[in-house]
Amino acid sequence: MKKNKIYRPNSKAGDEIMEHSSKLTSSEIGVLWNAYMQNTMTECILNHFQKINEDKILEPILKNGLSTISFIINGVRQLLLTENIPIPYGFSEDDYNADAPRIYSDLFTLRYIKYMSAIGTANCAASLELSARVDVRQFFTKGLELLTSLFNAASDLLLQKGAYIRSPVIPIPEKNEYVKEESFLSGVLGRHRPVTSVELSHISKALETNSIGRTFILGFAQVARSSEVKNYMERGKEIAKKHEDVFREILLNDDIPLPSTWDSTIAPSVIPPFSDKLMMFHVNILNATSIANYGASTAGSLRKDLGLTYSRLMSEVLNYADDGTKMMIKNKWLEQPPQAPDRVALRS
């Protein structure tokens, strides 16, 4: 059993340390399982991006990304093996075609790394909060540090290339004010107030998420082997496009300049670099991210029409995600996370 060092508050160097033995909790097993699944998937994708990359300036960031992912995969494996917990199947060379030509541009690779490292930092922070054991917290703390560094490196290069998509700019307020009337919350009927900077940040994030997702899914639809998967990807592309249009309309109605597009060119290749299983799992992650973002946006938007819009769009993504999960189960692509014992089955 793993022994963990627990440091007393206000302890000094050289002080004795208390130790206790503890198994991994259900939360710790869950976050480690998720980290393994997501990073073995991302490793396949970055291996493809590295293989087809032609931008020399991008090479260090790709190496950094793969090194970070390797740290996380190996760290999870070590923690699970220590507790004799089976290593998830995850994704491997069987889900990646090293000879496949490019689908996405090198610039999209850079945007993808920025986007996925942002998701990774959020996941590490959430995993850290759910972890009690010292070694698990140290692992996610280091992962958070590495992914933050990767995010900053990708952001810096996008700025250097003049390709960083910024949120819209609004005039700087002349003074601070308190809300004076309940009409601040309105927006469902009649005239509504302009969006706040907080609401605008959520709209900008929703635009970026849907635009990157739509581009990625467009490539998946082009190379998927199964017609069922192709149709699912086409449906996802249309949903993302519709959601982008909704958020652009909100900005246009408030006379706010639209941000530049995140679109990237899709090469004409139909040779799949990834398995249908991997692509469906990735869309599952995009769906989960979109749902989480819409939930946070609902909470952060005081204008009632915005909250209703997020709720409506979230419901559409939930239905889409549910259909994707059913498809994965039917094709035996959905790996089951560790679960609590079925007491009813044990008693029968």
KOLTORGU-199994 format. One record per residue (C-alpha): residue number from 1; residue in one letter; x, y, z. Coordinates in nm, 3 decimals, always signed. Layout:
<sites>
num:residuo:c1:c2:c3
NUM:a:X:Y:Z
...
</sites>
This chain:
<sites>
num:residuo:c1:c2:c3
1:m:+0.000:+0.000:+0.000
2:k:+0.125:+0.348:-0.089
3:k:+0.275:+0.547:+0.200
4:n:+0.223:+0.922:+0.176
5:k:+0.413:+1.193:+0.356
6:i:+0.189:+1.443:+0.530
7:y:+0.361:+1.762:+0.640
8:r:+0.250:+1.933:+0.962
9:p:+0.149:+2.299:+0.936
10:n:+0.433:+2.538:+1.022
11:s:+0.687:+2.253:+1.008
12:k:+1.051:+2.344:+0.951
13:a:+1.323:+2.177:+0.749
14:g:+1.448:+1.871:+0.933
15:d:+1.129:+1.824:+1.135
16:e:+0.989:+1.474:+1.152
17:i:+0.712:+1.399:+0.905
18:m:+0.402:+1.198:+0.975
19:e:+0.319:+0.918:+0.736
20:h:-0.001:+0.733:+0.665
21:s:-0.105:+0.465:+0.421
22:s:-0.402:+0.516:+0.194
23:k:-0.551:+0.366:-0.115
24:l:-0.650:+0.579:-0.409
25:t:-1.000:+0.721:-0.362
26:s:-1.271:+0.684:-0.625
27:s:-1.216:+1.048:-0.728
28:e:-0.843:+0.995:-0.770
29:i:-0.896:+0.680:-0.977
30:g:-1.151:+0.866:-1.189
31:v:-0.933:+1.168:-1.267
32:l:-0.630:+0.948:-1.338
33:w:-0.839:+0.730:-1.571
34:n:-0.964:+1.037:-1.758
35:a:-0.614:+1.179:-1.786
36:y:-0.486:+0.854:-1.937
37:m:-0.767:+0.828:-2.192
38:q:-0.745:+1.189:-2.306
39:n:-0.367:+1.203:-2.326
40:t:-0.320:+0.874:-2.512
41:m:-0.569:+1.013:-2.765
42:t:-0.390:+1.349:-2.791
43:e:-0.055:+1.172:-2.828
44:c:-0.183:+1.003:-3.148
45:i:-0.299:+1.337:-3.286
46:l:+0.023:+1.524:-3.205
47:n:+0.228:+1.238:-3.354
48:h:+0.037:+1.293:-3.678
49:f:+0.086:+1.670:-3.660
50:q:+0.458:+1.625:-3.599
51:k:+0.489:+1.383:-3.892
52:i:+0.329:+1.622:-4.143
53:n:+0.462:+1.950:-3.995
54:e:+0.650:+2.179:-4.235
55:d:+0.682:+2.482:-4.006
56:k:+1.027:+2.475:-3.842
57:i:+0.922:+2.734:-3.583
58:l:+0.648:+2.499:-3.466
59:e:+0.881:+2.201:-3.404
60:p:+0.984:+2.294:-3.045
61:i:+0.620:+2.336:-2.939
62:l:+0.526:+1.998:-3.089
63:k:+0.818:+1.835:-2.904
64:n:+0.714:+2.015:-2.585
65:g:+0.357:+1.896:-2.630
66:l:+0.457:+1.534:-2.684
67:s:+0.696:+1.547:-2.388
68:t:+0.422:+1.686:-2.163
69:i:+0.178:+1.417:-2.276
70:s:+0.439:+1.147:-2.220
71:f:+0.492:+1.273:-1.863
72:i:+0.120:+1.252:-1.791
73:i:+0.071:+0.909:-1.949
74:n:+0.371:+0.757:-1.771
75:g:+0.275:+0.924:-1.441
76:v:-0.078:+0.784:-1.452
77:r:+0.052:+0.440:-1.545
78:q:+0.294:+0.440:-1.251
79:l:+0.030:+0.552:-1.000
80:l:-0.219:+0.289:-1.117
81:l:+0.037:+0.008:-1.128
82:t:+0.146:+0.089:-0.773
83:e:-0.210:+0.013:-0.661
84:n:-0.252:-0.290:-0.893
85:i:-0.525:-0.108:-1.085
86:p:-0.558:-0.219:-1.450
87:i:-0.421:+0.030:-1.701
88:p:-0.695:+0.153:-1.938
89:y:-0.673:+0.044:-2.300
90:g:-0.682:+0.407:-2.411
91:f:-0.540:+0.473:-2.756
92:s:-0.230:+0.336:-2.923
93:e:-0.055:+0.290:-3.256
94:d:-0.359:+0.090:-3.368
95:d:-0.556:+0.417:-3.370
96:y:-0.299:+0.616:-3.568
97:n:-0.187:+0.581:-3.930
98:a:+0.168:+0.713:-3.949
99:d:+0.160:+0.717:-4.331
100:a:-0.152:+0.931:-4.369
101:p:-0.103:+1.268:-4.542
102:r:-0.204:+1.597:-4.388
103:i:-0.563:+1.707:-4.343
104:y:-0.509:+2.021:-4.135
105:s:-0.271:+2.314:-4.182
106:d:+0.029:+2.377:-3.958
107:l:-0.143:+2.691:-3.831
108:f:-0.440:+2.483:-3.722
109:t:-0.195:+2.253:-3.540
110:l:-0.076:+2.553:-3.339
111:r:-0.431:+2.662:-3.260
112:y:-0.519:+2.307:-3.164
113:i:-0.225:+2.287:-2.921
114:k:-0.331:+2.615:-2.760
115:y:-0.691:+2.498:-2.731
116:m:-0.616:+2.148:-2.598
117:s:-0.352:+2.272:-2.351
118:a:-0.615:+2.513:-2.214
119:i:-0.852:+2.217:-2.167
120:g:-0.566:+2.026:-2.006
121:t:-0.489:+2.300:-1.753
122:a:-0.856:+2.316:-1.656
123:n:-0.868:+1.936:-1.616
124:c:-0.550:+1.930:-1.406
125:a:-0.682:+2.204:-1.180
126:a:-1.011:+2.016:-1.132
127:s:-0.822:+1.690:-1.073
128:l:-0.600:+1.858:-0.816
129:e:-0.906:+1.971:-0.624
130:l:-1.044:+1.615:-0.620
131:s:-0.718:+1.454:-0.501
132:a:-0.612:+1.397:-0.140
133:r:-0.297:+1.187:-0.166
134:v:+0.028:+1.382:-0.174
135:d:+0.179:+1.196:-0.470
136:v:-0.137:+1.241:-0.679
137:r:-0.153:+1.612:-0.599
138:q:+0.216:+1.651:-0.683
139:f:+0.157:+1.475:-1.014
140:f:-0.131:+1.701:-1.117
141:t:+0.054:+2.010:-0.993
142:k:+0.344:+1.926:-1.223
143:g:+0.103:+1.850:-1.509
144:l:-0.063:+2.187:-1.455
145:e:+0.276:+2.358:-1.469
146:l:+0.376:+2.182:-1.793
147:l:+0.044:+2.242:-1.967
148:t:+0.043:+2.609:-1.865
149:s:+0.389:+2.647:-2.015
150:l:+0.271:+2.476:-2.335
151:f:-0.034:+2.703:-2.356
152:n:+0.181:+3.014:-2.316
153:a:+0.431:+2.896:-2.577
154:a:+0.152:+2.832:-2.830
155:s:-0.011:+3.168:-2.749
156:d:+0.322:+3.351:-2.788
157:l:+0.385:+3.193:-3.128
158:l:+0.033:+3.276:-3.247
159:l:+0.096:+3.638:-3.145
160:q:+0.431:+3.632:-3.322
161:k:+0.265:+3.505:-3.639
162:g:-0.013:+3.764:-3.614
163:a:-0.266:+3.478:-3.596
164:y:-0.389:+3.510:-3.238
165:i:-0.764:+3.565:-3.246
166:r:-0.849:+3.825:-2.984
167:s:-1.184:+3.900:-2.824
168:p:-1.364:+4.214:-2.945
169:v:-1.246:+4.545:-2.797
170:i:-1.494:+4.771:-2.616
171:p:-1.444:+5.128:-2.486
172:i:-1.281:+5.161:-2.144
173:p:-1.541:+5.271:-1.883
174:e:-1.495:+5.621:-1.744
175:k:-1.604:+5.523:-1.390
176:n:-1.735:+5.236:-1.179
177:e:-2.107:+5.205:-1.122
178:y:-2.358:+4.991:-0.931
179:v:-2.659:+4.843:-1.112
180:k:-2.956:+5.074:-1.048
181:e:-3.252:+4.893:-1.205
182:e:-3.374:+4.536:-1.251
183:s:-3.398:+4.606:-1.624
184:f:-3.025:+4.519:-1.623
185:l:-3.139:+4.155:-1.615
186:s:-3.386:+4.186:-1.903
187:g:-3.339:+4.098:-2.265
188:v:-3.606:+3.841:-2.341
189:l:-3.862:+4.096:-2.464
190:g:-3.814:+4.445:-2.596
191:r:-3.494:+4.645:-2.581
192:h:-3.202:+4.498:-2.388
193:r:-2.884:+4.652:-2.253
194:p:-2.549:+4.590:-2.427
195:v:-2.348:+4.287:-2.319
196:t:-2.101:+4.328:-2.035
197:s:-1.731:+4.249:-2.071
198:v:-1.787:+3.929:-1.867
199:e:-2.068:+3.818:-2.097
200:l:-1.858:+3.911:-2.398
201:s:-1.573:+3.691:-2.276
202:h:-1.808:+3.392:-2.264
203:i:-1.944:+3.467:-2.613
204:s:-1.589:+3.493:-2.751
205:k:-1.497:+3.160:-2.593
206:a:-1.809:+2.997:-2.736
207:l:-1.721:+3.129:-3.082
208:e:-1.366:+2.993:-3.057
209:t:-1.478:+2.654:-2.925
210:n:-1.736:+2.605:-3.199
211:s:-1.508:+2.729:-3.475
212:i:-1.217:+2.502:-3.380
213:g:-1.456:+2.211:-3.326
214:r:-1.625:+2.268:-3.662
215:t:-1.292:+2.272:-3.847
216:f:-1.173:+1.959:-3.669
217:i:-1.500:+1.771:-3.728
218:l:-1.500:+1.876:-4.094
219:g:-1.171:+1.691:-4.138
220:f:-1.306:+1.390:-3.948
221:a:-1.613:+1.377:-4.174
222:q:-1.385:+1.371:-4.477
223:v:-1.171:+1.076:-4.365
224:a:-1.404:+0.862:-4.150
225:r:-1.433:+0.503:-4.270
226:s:-1.786:+0.438:-4.147
227:s:-2.076:+0.612:-4.319
228:e:-2.245:+0.628:-3.979
229:v:-1.949:+0.817:-3.836
230:k:-1.935:+1.044:-4.142
231:n:-2.300:+1.136:-4.097
232:y:-2.246:+1.200:-3.727
233:m:-1.954:+1.432:-3.804
234:e:-2.156:+1.617:-4.068
235:r:-2.431:+1.670:-3.814
236:g:-2.179:+1.803:-3.562
237:k:-2.037:+2.043:-3.820
238:e:-2.383:+2.187:-3.885
239:i:-2.454:+2.224:-3.512
240:a:-2.126:+2.409:-3.458
241:k:-2.193:+2.637:-3.755
242:k:-2.542:+2.713:-3.627
243:h:-2.407:+2.798:-3.281
244:e:-2.143:+3.028:-3.431
245:d:-2.416:+3.210:-3.622
246:v:-2.617:+3.255:-3.301
247:f:-2.325:+3.416:-3.118
248:r:-2.228:+3.633:-3.413
249:e:-2.587:+3.760:-3.429
250:i:-2.568:+3.861:-3.062
251:l:-2.255:+4.067:-3.133
252:l:-2.402:+4.223:-3.447
253:n:-2.719:+4.325:-3.262
254:d:-2.502:+4.515:-3.011
255:d:-2.286:+4.667:-3.289
256:i:-1.977:+4.484:-3.161
257:p:-1.708:+4.401:-3.419
258:l:-1.689:+4.031:-3.503
259:p:-1.359:+3.856:-3.425
260:s:-1.163:+3.707:-3.713
261:t:-1.243:+3.352:-3.814
262:w:-1.057:+3.050:-3.673
263:d:-1.111:+2.854:-3.996
264:s:-0.820:+2.664:-4.150
265:t:-0.786:+2.499:-4.487
266:i:-0.875:+2.128:-4.503
267:a:-0.656:+1.931:-4.744
268:p:-0.837:+1.707:-4.998
269:s:-0.701:+1.378:-4.857
270:v:-0.950:+1.101:-4.771
271:i:-0.690:+0.875:-4.606
272:p:-0.774:+0.859:-4.233
273:p:-0.484:+0.936:-3.996
274:f:-0.698:+0.821:-3.700
275:s:-0.939:+0.540:-3.624
276:d:-1.313:+0.606:-3.616
277:k:-1.299:+0.509:-3.247
278:l:-1.046:+0.784:-3.173
279:m:-1.236:+1.046:-3.372
280:m:-1.563:+0.965:-3.195
281:f:-1.390:+0.984:-2.856
282:h:-1.240:+1.322:-2.947
283:v:-1.579:+1.460:-3.048
284:n:-1.707:+1.331:-2.714
285:i:-1.444:+1.548:-2.542
286:l:-1.538:+1.848:-2.756
287:n:-1.903:+1.796:-2.661
288:a:-1.820:+1.774:-2.291
289:t:-1.609:+2.090:-2.314
290:s:-1.885:+2.276:-2.494
291:i:-2.145:+2.169:-2.235
292:a:-1.918:+2.278:-1.948
293:n:-1.849:+2.612:-2.118
294:y:-2.219:+2.677:-2.179
295:g:-2.294:+2.596:-1.815
296:a:-2.031:+2.843:-1.694
297:s:-2.155:+3.100:-1.949
298:t:-2.512:+3.065:-1.823
299:a:-2.395:+3.133:-1.468
300:g:-2.184:+3.430:-1.582
301:s:-2.452:+3.599:-1.795
302:l:-2.701:+3.824:-1.613
303:r:-2.898:+3.913:-1.924
304:k:-3.187:+3.666:-1.932
305:d:-3.193:+3.616:-2.309
306:l:-2.828:+3.505:-2.301
307:g:-2.900:+3.250:-2.029
308:l:-3.191:+3.111:-2.228
309:t:-2.975:+3.094:-2.541
310:y:-2.701:+2.899:-2.363
311:s:-2.958:+2.659:-2.213
312:r:-3.113:+2.594:-2.554
313:l:-2.779:+2.537:-2.724
314:m:-2.658:+2.319:-2.437
315:s:-2.964:+2.097:-2.477
316:e:-2.880:+2.051:-2.845
317:v:-2.521:+1.950:-2.766
318:l:-2.643:+1.711:-2.494
319:n:-2.868:+1.533:-2.744
320:y:-2.586:+1.517:-2.998
321:a:-2.344:+1.383:-2.737
322:d:-2.598:+1.122:-2.622
323:d:-2.637:+0.992:-2.978
324:g:-2.259:+0.975:-3.013
325:t:-2.225:+0.778:-2.689
326:k:-2.489:+0.529:-2.806
327:m:-2.302:+0.488:-3.135
328:m:-1.976:+0.420:-2.950
329:i:-2.145:+0.161:-2.729
330:k:-2.295:-0.011:-3.033
331:n:-1.953:-0.032:-3.200
332:k:-1.778:-0.136:-2.875
333:w:-1.563:+0.180:-2.880
334:l:-1.660:+0.314:-2.537
335:e:-1.420:+0.198:-2.268
336:q:-1.587:+0.160:-1.930
337:p:-1.440:+0.365:-1.642
338:p:-1.377:+0.187:-1.309
339:q:-1.704:+0.164:-1.119
340:a:-1.838:+0.078:-0.775
341:p:-1.945:-0.283:-0.711
342:d:-2.295:-0.378:-0.827
343:r:-2.433:-0.493:-0.492
344:v:-2.761:-0.610:-0.641
345:a:-2.580:-0.835:-0.891
346:l:-2.353:-0.970:-0.615
347:r:-2.655:-1.068:-0.406
348:s:-2.832:-1.250:-0.690
</sites>
